[in-house]
Amino acid sequence: MTPKIRLLSWSTGLNKVRLVKLIRVAAAIPLNQAHDIVNRLLADEATEVAFSSEEDANHFAEQVRDLGVEAERTDVKVEANR
């Protein structure tokens, strides 16, 4: 399963340029795609970013949280207690 991070919301004072750069570098996607992701987030649309490894996804989630973005893993399956 491809590790994914869903960006849910953002805090006032978010550095948009820094977030675009972080997404572009961390997810290895073109600038226009990273910019589109940030614009959707700013329009209050939750959006997902895919990564090649769990380590990369977890590190990215920590970094965006430090910028003021609420983020969660969406690829993790939760086992039901029996």
C-alpha positions in Angstrom: 0.0 0.0 0.0 1.3 3.4 -0.9 1.9 5.6 2.2 -0.3 8.8 2.0 -0.7 11.9 4.1 -3.9 13.8 4.0 -3.6 17.5 4.6 -6.8 18.6 6.4 -6.5 22.2 7.6 -4.1 25.0 8.1 -3.4 27.7 10.8 -3.3 31.4 10.3 0.2 32.6 9.4 1.0 29.5 7.2 4.1 30.1 5.0 2.6 29.1 1.7 5.9 29.3 -0.2 7.7 27.1 2.3 4.8 24.5 2.2 4.9 24.4 -1.6 8.6 23.8 -1.5 8.3 21.1 1.2 5.6 19.2 -0.7 7.5 19.5 -4.0 10.8 18.1 -2.5 9.3 15.5 -0.2 6.9 14.0 -2.7 9.1 14.5 -5.7 6.4 16.2 -7.7 6.5 19.2 -10.1 6.1 22.7 -8.7 2.7 23.2 -10.3 1.3 20.1 -8.7 2.7 21.1 -5.3 1.2 24.6 -5.8 -2.2 23.1 -6.7 -2.1 21.0 -3.5 -1.5 24.0 -1.3 -4.2 26.1 -3.1 -6.7 23.3 -2.5 -5.7 23.1 1.2 -6.1 26.9 1.5 -9.6 26.6 -0.1 -10.4 24.1 2.7 -10.3 21.0 0.6 -8.6 18.0 2.2 -6.0 16.7 -0.2 -3.6 13.7 -0.2 0.1 13.4 -0.9 1.6 10.0 -1.7 5.1 8.9 -0.8 7.5 6.1 -1.7 8.1 5.0 1.9 6.5 5.1 5.3 9.5 6.8 6.7 9.2 9.6 4.1 5.5 10.0 4.8 5.9 10.1 8.5 8.8 12.7 8.3 6.6 14.8 5.9 3.7 14.7 8.3 5.9 16.0 11.2 7.3 18.8 9.0 3.9 20.0 7.8 2.6 19.9 11.4 5.5 22.2 12.4 4.3 24.6 9.7 0.8 24.7 11.1 -1.0 22.1 8.9 -3.2 19.4 10.3 -2.2 16.1 8.7 -3.0 12.4 9.1 -2.0 9.1 7.6 -4.7 7.7 5.4 -3.2 4.4 4.3 -3.0 2.8 7.7 -5.5 0.0 8.3 -7.0 -0.1 11.8 -7.6 -3.6 13.2 -10.9 -4.0 15.0 -10.7 -5.4 18.5 -12.5 -8.7 19.0 
